[in-house]
Amino acid sequence: MTNAEPRMAGLDAAQVAELHAAARAIRDNRPDEARRRIDGVLAAVPGHAEALRLSGLLHGRRGERAKALDVFRHAVELHPDDALLICDLGSAQAASGDTDAAIASWRRAAELAPQEPMPWFNLGRSLQQRGDSEEAVGILHRAAELAPAMVPARILLADALVHLGRFDEAIAHYRDVLRQYPACGDAWRGLSSIRTRALTDADAVQLETLLRRRDIVDTDRIAMGYALGRLEEDRGRHPQAFAALSAANAALRARAPWSAEALRGYVDAALVATADLPAPLDPSLGHEVIFIVGLPRSGSTLFEQILAAHPEVEGASELPDLGQIVQEESSRRGQPYPQWVAQATAEDWLRLGRDYLARTARWRAKRPRFTDKMPENWKHAGILRAMLPGATVLEVRRDPLETGWSCFRQQFFQLPHFSCDLADIGAYLRICGQAMDAWRARDPQHILLQRYEDLVAAPEERIRALLDACGLPFDERCLDFHAATRSVRTASAAQVRQPLRADTARAAAYGALLDPLRRALAAD
């Protein structure tokens, strides 16, 4: 009897059954059984495409990234026109950190199988993550057309449109998802993030009704809780807003509690380890980079938007490269950061700095300088005077009560996160501020404090001073930063496309409800 499954061509019925059983074993986390069944088929039919594909997936599931890559590369050599193999090779390359190779693989898979949605989805998601939102929109639209039930593709499409400032189109996509899946937390999260288009009273009723149901999964319930809290705040119902946000934060914190003690220990060790660093071999290395660091929700995206309006600066948003380089060096040395800092030579720091510049070269393809706005880079500010001594580091600060409350009302996806508890927020702000004060005292020419309130009070004066601090000539376009066309991949994507406003304070309306945050900020 002819096999009706094209991917099982060349196998007999027993071998087909073995691979189906192997796939179920991978799904159900029974790796030893899966390996035995796959190896049995490969012993009988060496080089079979589907057996090799399952073998690569199994290695990936077990965290064996190098082995997964080897298997997929070998499989694609044997079957160079197998779109599914090439698509999975792309996923293995992405998991190993080789984004460029992954994108190339997904492009090839989409060419070979243009009616298959997964290559388009993977490609669009990767392009969106690296900031190519314009191209990502078209590709994600293709994925959504091919698979209308693939909600992640439709959500990512809407997210990309938000990042490009195409808010009405994004809202239409989010609303379309909600018509089919009313409890889709990601759609509610997306709508709620567009602060220039408020949710409605009808949305409040729908959210309250959904949150009373018991069949809503935690991830959707948490996202809807944040959306309801922000909606209630917009309606001036501050006790109800506080209650909704507190419930959402408590549920998120329960998934992965954050430890202030762990951060304090890390920062204390980093302060000691970075007190004495070797003089840089190339004091100008990294002059292309403008790091923007500090607390989320402090105005950092606004400062980046101003700089990105300058013709010499590319706004790269939140780049993972600095943290990845530190982590990879820790793995290479077999010691966690900052334990190895004392052993690092000037040559080591030069190597790491050049690695960072090589990884971020794409952001200098059109303009000579770029911003890296990853807030958590503050944790590595102490090593920059050795690693990238020519870089400018802007630490953005906003009123701590406003910053803390803004963090509490924002859902962050990195867990554990300090923002889920008012006392944790206060501790994080204090530890970050103390560390940055110490590092700025060691490198006052390159680590520069910028205050959000000063910018709001005197925009042109502070923008001129900002550009001067970065070694940039004044440009009128920076005054009209809200008109800059770029992908803004943060929660402030809507706000920074509006003229500067002085009426953004929200915390005072909550009165005594925020006393726990006030006490935490005032603690020694």
C-alpha positions in Angstrom: 0.0 0.0 0.0 1.4 3.4 -0.9 2.3 5.7 2.0 -0.1 8.7 2.1 2.3 10.8 4.1 4.9 12.4 1.9 7.4 12.9 4.7 7.3 9.2 5.4 8.2 8.2 1.8 10.7 5.4 1.7 9.6 3.8 5.0 7.5 0.7 5.6 4.5 0.7 7.8 6.4 -0.4 10.9 9.0 2.4 10.4 6.3 5.0 10.0 4.8 3.8 13.2 8.2 4.1 14.9 8.6 7.7 13.8 5.1 8.7 14.9 5.8 7.1 18.3 9.2 9.0 18.5 7.4 12.3 17.8 5.0 11.6 20.6 7.9 10.7 22.9 9.6 14.0 22.1 6.3 15.8 22.8 5.8 14.0 26.1 9.4 14.4 27.3 10.5 10.8 27.0 13.9 11.4 25.3 15.4 7.9 25.8 12.4 6.3 24.1 12.5 8.9 21.3 16.2 8.3 20.7 15.8 4.6 20.6 13.0 4.7 18.0 14.7 7.3 15.8 18.0 5.5 15.8 16.3 2.3 14.8 14.8 3.9 11.8 18.1 5.6 10.8 19.9 2.3 11.1 17.5 0.8 8.6 17.2 3.9 6.3 20.3 6.0 6.7 19.8 9.7 5.9 16.0 9.6 5.9 14.8 13.3 6.1 12.1 13.0 8.6 14.1 10.7 10.9 17.0 13.2 10.8 14.6 16.1 11.5 13.2 14.4 14.6 16.7 13.6 15.7 17.6 17.3 15.4 14.4 18.3 17.3 15.2 15.9 20.1 18.7 17.3 20.5 17.2 20.8 20.6 14.6 19.8 23.2 17.4 18.4 25.4 19.4 21.7 25.1 22.1 20.1 23.0 22.3 23.0 20.6 25.6 22.1 18.9 24.4 18.5 18.2 21.1 19.8 16.9 22.9 22.2 14.5 25.1 19.3 13.2 22.2 17.1 12.6 20.2 19.7 10.7 23.2 20.8 8.6 23.9 17.2 7.6 20.2 16.7 6.8 20.0 19.8 4.6 23.2 18.7 2.8 21.4 15.4 2.0 18.0 17.1 1.2 18.8 20.7 0.0 15.3 21.4 -1.1 13.4 20.2 2.0 11.7 23.3 3.2 10.7 21.9 6.6 14.3 20.8 7.4 15.6 24.2 6.4 13.0 25.9 8.5 14.0 23.8 11.5 17.7 24.5 10.8 16.8 28.1 11.0 15.3 27.6 14.5 18.4 25.7 15.6 20.6 28.5 14.3 18.5 31.1 16.1 18.7 29.1 19.4 22.5 29.1 19.0 22.6 32.9 18.6 23.3 33.0 14.8 20.4 35.2 13.8 21.7 36.1 10.4 22.1 32.5 9.4 18.6 31.7 10.8 17.1 34.5 8.8 18.8 33.2 5.6 17.4 29.7 6.3 13.9 31.0 6.8 14.0 33.0 3.7 15.1 29.9 1.7 12.4 27.8 3.3 9.7 30.4 2.4 11.0 30.4 -1.2 10.8 26.6 -1.4 7.4 26.4 0.3 5.6 29.7 -0.1 2.3 28.3 1.0 3.7 27.1 4.4 3.1 29.7 7.2 5.9 28.7 9.6 8.9 29.9 7.6 7.1 33.3 7.1 6.2 33.5 10.8 9.7 32.6 12.0 11.2 35.1 9.6 8.8 37.9 10.5 9.3 37.3 14.2 13.1 37.4 13.9 13.0 40.5 11.7 10.7 42.2 14.2 12.9 41.3 17.1 16.0 42.8 15.4 14.2 46.0 14.5 13.3 45.5 10.9 9.7 46.3 11.5 8.9 47.5 8.0 9.9 44.2 6.4 8.4 42.3 9.2 5.0 43.7 8.7 4.7 42.3 5.1 6.1 39.0 6.1 3.9 38.6 9.1 0.9 39.6 7.1 1.7 36.8 4.7 1.9 34.3 7.6 -1.4 35.5 9.0 -3.1 35.1 5.6 -1.8 31.6 5.2 -2.8 30.6 8.7 -5.7 32.8 10.0 -5.9 30.7 13.2 -2.3 31.4 14.0 -2.9 34.0 16.7 0.8 34.7 17.4 1.4 35.8 13.8 -1.6 38.2 14.0 -0.4 39.6 17.4 3.2 40.0 16.2 1.8 41.8 13.1 -0.1 44.2 15.2 2.9 44.7 17.5 5.1 45.6 14.5 2.5 48.1 13.3 2.5 49.7 16.8 6.3 50.0 16.7 6.0 51.8 13.4 3.4 54.2 14.7 0.6 52.7 12.6 -1.8 52.6 15.5 -5.2 52.4 13.8 -4.0 49.4 11.7 -2.7 47.7 14.8 -5.9 48.3 16.7 -7.9 46.7 13.9 -5.7 43.5 14.1 -5.9 43.3 17.9 -9.7 43.8 17.8 -10.0 41.2 15.0 -8.2 38.7 17.3 -10.5 39.5 20.2 -13.6 39.0 18.2 -12.5 35.4 17.8 -10.7 34.9 21.1 -12.1 37.4 23.6 -9.7 36.3 26.4 -6.5 36.7 24.3 -4.3 38.4 26.8 -1.7 39.5 24.2 -4.4 41.4 22.3 -5.6 43.2 25.4 -1.9 43.9 26.3 -1.4 45.4 22.8 -4.5 47.6 22.9 -3.7 48.8 26.4 -0.1 49.8 25.3 -1.4 52.3 22.8 -1.8 55.1 25.3 -3.0 57.6 22.6 -6.1 55.4 21.9 -7.8 54.8 25.2 -9.9 51.6 25.9 -13.6 52.1 26.4 -16.2 51.6 29.1 -17.4 48.6 27.1 -13.9 47.2 27.2 -14.0 47.5 31.0 -17.2 45.6 31.2 -15.8 42.8 29.0 -12.6 42.6 30.9 -14.4 42.4 34.3 -16.7 39.7 32.9 -13.7 37.7 31.5 -11.8 37.9 34.7 -14.7 36.4 36.7 -14.4 33.2 34.6 -12.5 30.3 36.0 -11.4 28.8 32.7 -9.0 31.6 31.7 -5.3 30.5 31.7 -3.0 32.5 34.0 -1.0 34.2 31.3 -4.2 35.7 29.7 -5.6 36.5 33.1 -2.5 38.4 34.1 -2.3 40.4 30.9 -6.0 41.3 31.1 -5.5 42.4 34.7 -2.9 44.9 33.7 -5.1 46.1 30.9 -8.0 46.6 33.2 -5.9 48.4 35.8 -4.6 50.9 33.2 -8.1 51.4 31.8 -9.5 52.1 35.3 -6.7 54.6 35.9 -7.7 56.4 32.6 -11.3 56.5 33.9 -10.1 58.1 37.2 -11.1 55.1 39.3 -7.8 54.8 41.1 -8.8 52.4 43.9 -10.1 50.0 41.3 -7.0 50.5 39.2 -4.8 49.8 42.1 -6.7 46.6 43.0 -6.6 45.3 39.4 -2.9 46.0 39.0 -2.1 44.5 42.4 -3.8 41.3 41.6 -2.0 41.0 38.2 1.4 41.8 39.8 0.8 39.3 42.6 0.0 36.5 40.1 3.0 37.3 38.0 5.3 37.5 41.0 4.1 34.1 42.2 5.4 32.6 39.0 9.0 33.7 39.8 9.7 35.8 43.0 12.5 38.4 42.7 15.2 38.8 45.3 16.5 42.2 46.4 19.2 40.4 48.4 20.5 38.7 45.3 20.7 42.0 43.4 22.5 43.7 46.3 25.1 40.9 46.5 25.7 41.1 42.8 26.0 44.9 42.7 28.3 45.0 45.8 30.6 42.5 44.1 30.6 44.4 40.8 31.4 47.6 42.6 34.4 46.0 44.2 35.6 44.1 41.1 35.4 47.2 38.9 37.2 49.6 41.2 40.6 49.0 39.6 40.6 48.2 35.8 43.6 48.3 33.4 44.0 51.3 31.3 42.5 50.8 27.9 44.7 50.1 25.0 42.5 52.2 22.7 40.8 55.0 24.7 38.6 55.9 21.7 37.2 52.4 21.3 33.4 52.5 21.3 33.0 56.2 20.5 30.2 55.2 18.1 28.0 54.0 20.9 25.6 55.9 23.1 24.3 53.7 25.9 21.1 54.7 27.6 20.7 53.0 30.9 18.8 53.1 34.1 15.2 52.2 35.2 12.5 51.2 32.8 9.7 53.8 32.5 12.1 56.6 33.4 12.0 58.4 30.0 14.8 56.5 28.3 12.8 55.9 25.1 12.1 59.6 24.9 15.8 60.4 25.1 16.6 57.8 22.5 13.9 59.2 20.2 15.5 62.7 20.5 18.9 61.3 19.6 17.5 59.1 16.8 16.1 62.2 15.1 19.7 63.3 14.6 21.0 62.5 11.1 24.2 61.0 12.6 22.5 58.6 15.1 20.6 55.3 14.5 18.1 54.4 17.3 18.8 50.7 17.8 16.5 50.3 20.9 17.1 47.5 23.4 20.1 45.4 22.3 21.0 42.2 24.1 24.6 42.2 22.9 26.5 43.6 25.9 24.9 41.2 28.4 25.4 38.3 26.1 29.1 39.1 25.7 29.5 39.2 29.5 27.6 35.9 29.9 29.7 34.2 27.2 32.9 35.4 28.7 31.7 34.0 32.1 31.0 30.7 30.4 34.4 30.6 28.7 36.2 31.3 32.0 34.0 29.0 34.0 33.3 31.8 36.5 30.2 34.0 36.9 30.5 37.7 36.4 32.0 39.7 38.2 34.3 37.1 39.7 36.6 37.0 36.7 36.9 40.8 36.3 40.1 40.9 38.4 41.8 38.5 36.0 40.8 40.3 32.8 43.7 42.1 31.1 43.6 45.2 28.9 43.9 42.8 25.9 40.8 40.9 27.2 38.8 44.1 27.4 39.9 45.2 24.0 38.8 41.8 22.6 35.4 42.1 24.3 34.9 45.7 23.1 35.7 44.8 19.5 33.3 41.8 19.8 30.5 44.2 20.8 31.2 46.5 18.0 31.3 43.7 15.5 28.0 42.3 16.7 26.3 45.7 16.4 27.9 46.8 13.1 24.5 46.6 11.3 23.3 49.6 13.3 26.1 51.7 11.8 25.4 50.8 8.2 23.5 54.0 7.5 24.6 56.4 10.3 28.0 56.6 12.1 26.7 56.3 15.6 23.9 54.4 17.4 22.0 54.1 20.6 21.8 51.0 22.8 18.9 51.5 25.1 18.9 48.2 27.1 17.9 49.5 30.6 19.7 46.7 32.4 23.0 47.6 30.9 23.5 49.7 34.0 24.7 46.5 35.7 27.7 46.5 33.4 28.4 50.3 33.4 31.4 49.7 35.7 33.4 47.8 33.0 32.7 50.1 30.1 35.7 52.4 30.9 37.9 49.4 30.1 35.8 47.6 27.5 34.4 50.5 25.5 36.2 53.5 26.9 35.1 55.9 24.1 31.3 55.2 24.6 28.9 57.7 26.0 26.7 56.4 28.8 23.5 58.3 29.6 21.7 57.4 32.8 18.1 58.6 32.7 16.3 59.3 35.9 12.8 60.4 36.6 11.0 61.2 39.8 11.3 57.8 41.7 7.7 57.6 42.8 6.5 58.2 39.3 9.1 55.7 37.9 8.2 53.1 40.5 4.4 53.4 39.9 4.9 53.3 36.1 6.9 50.1 36.5 4.2 48.6 38.7 1.5 49.2 36.1 3.6 47.8 33.2 3.8 44.0 32.5 7.3 42.9 31.9 8.0 39.5 30.3 11.5 38.8 31.8 11.0 36.8 35.0 11.8 37.2 37.8 11.2 40.9 37.7 11.4 43.6 40.4 8.3 45.4 39.2 5.7 43.0 40.7 6.0 44.3 44.3 6.2 47.9 45.6 8.8 47.1 48.1 10.9 45.3 45.5 10.6 48.4 43.2 11.9 50.7 45.9 14.8 48.4 46.6 15.7 48.2 42.9 15.6 51.9 42.4 17.8 52.5 45.4 20.4 49.8 44.4 20.5 51.0 40.8 20.9 54.7 41.8 23.7 54.0 44.4 25.6 51.8 41.9 25.4 54.4 39.1 26.5 57.2 41.4 29.6 55.2 42.3 30.4 54.3 38.7 29.8 57.9 37.5 32.2 59.1 40.1 34.9 56.8 38.6 34.2 57.9 35.0 32.5 61.3 35.1 33.4 62.2 31.5 31.5 59.3 30.0 28.7 58.4 32.4 26.3 61.3 32.3 23.1 61.9 34.3 20.0 63.0 32.5 16.8 64.0 34.3 13.4 63.6 32.7 11.9 66.5 34.6 14.7 68.9 33.4 14.0 67.9 29.8 10.2 68.6 30.3 10.9 71.9 32.0 13.2 73.3 29.3 13.1 71.1 26.2 15.3 73.1 23.8 17.9 73.9 26.4 18.2 70.4 27.6 18.2 68.9 24.0 21.1 71.2 23.1 23.0 70.1 26.2 22.2 66.4 25.5 23.6 66.6 21.9 26.6 68.5 23.2 27.3 65.8 25.9 27.2 63.2 23.1 29.6 65.1 20.9 26.9 65.8 18.3 26.2 69.1 16.6 22.8 70.7 17.2 20.1 69.7 14.7 16.6 71.2 14.6 15.1 67.9 13.8 15.8 66.8 17.4 13.3 69.4 18.6 10.6 67.6 16.5 11.6 64.1 17.8 8.0 63.0 17.7 8.0 63.3 13.9 10.9 60.9 13.5 10.1 57.8 11.5 11.6 54.7 13.0 10.7 51.5 14.7 10.2 52.0 18.5 10.1 48.6 20.1 9.3 49.5 23.7 6.1 50.2 25.7 6.5 53.9 25.0 6.1 53.5 21.3 2.9 55.7 21.3 4.0 58.3 23.8 7.3 59.3 22.0 5.3 60.0 18.8 3.5 62.8 20.6 4.9 66.3 21.4 6.5 66.6 24.9 3.9 66.9 27.7 4.3 68.1 31.2 1.2 66.4 32.6 2.3 62.8 32.7 2.4 62.4 36.5 0.1 59.7 37.8 1.2 58.6 41.3 -0.2 61.5 43.4 -3.8 60.4 42.6 -3.3 57.2 44.5 -2.5 58.9 47.8 -1.9 56.5 50.7 -2.2 53.4 48.5 1.4 54.1 47.4 2.8 54.5 50.9 4.6 51.1 50.7 6.5 52.4 47.7 7.3 55.7 49.5 8.6 53.8 52.5 10.7 51.5 50.3 12.2 54.4 48.4 13.1 56.1 51.7 14.7 53.1 53.3 18.4 53.1 54.1 
